[in-house]
Amino acid sequence: MPTSPVLPLLGRGLVAGGAAGLTAGLFSLLLAEPLMDRAIRAEERRSAAEEHAHGAAQAVQHHEELFSRSTQHGGLVVTAVVAGLALGVLVAVAYAAVHRRDPRALPWPRALAFCGAAFLAVSLLPGIRYPANPPGVGDAGTVGDRQALWLASVAIGVLGMFLVRQVYVRLVARPEPVRHIATALTAVAVLLALFLLPGNPDPVPVEASLLWEFRMLSLASHALLWAVFAAVFGALGVRAAARSTVEVTAPAPSPAGQRVA
């Protein structure tokens, strides 16, 4: 099977990313947004209680939101689709780079394995170290620090998955127990590196049940995103492989003017 050209791969990535982003956006809109509304109301009540406890002498001036919650709900889906399209381009490029040496690999299991590793590196491992928090949690002055820590966890996750794959590939000639144990130890080392990063600098003053539900739904939306992406990307790869096989095995056209018996 010949290596897939870059442009068809980008097309597959865009279609898969758009479908995955739309699915994850609708999932978050239907299930996660009600929790976010509850978290926002809880944060407003907590802020009002703190102001009352400190005995503020002046009335606090509340500014209207720039966008209403209904507008934000629609923007969530649009943002998810745009993010999915960008993700599709990145995944297509990374997919071509990682698998360029093995063009004969079957596209369906290869897509599932690649997207599963991407979910671990980009979503699950950073989510274990820095779980998602509802809106309004955290000091505005620490936003830059929290973003830097999260990006560092993503970088460790991506590099860690690459290192795990390299260990598994380099030890392919060794017995399976040796290869599996070395791969597992490498994964444990990646986890240890993640937990060497500093913890979240801000407290999370949210009720435990709300926080747990929000974090589980956030992780579920990531899992759904990657699952849909893998399914669409892999299915398009199977379709492209079938077409290329038909083109290779199709009989050559007869010369002009010659009848075929």
Beta strands, then each sheet from edge to edge (+ up, - down):
end
